[in-house]
């Protein structure tokens, strides 16, 4: 597998023609936020 991160309307994992959007937790982890980062209730 050769995955790439791409900023579309959010962040997505892209592998050739396959793609899936990252969850909020995955996007935060990709940016080195700690797992216990607190977020407002209205932000996923």
Secondary structure, DSSP 8 states (H G I E B T S, - for coil): ---EEEESSSEEEEETTEEEE--HHHHHHHTT--TT----TT--
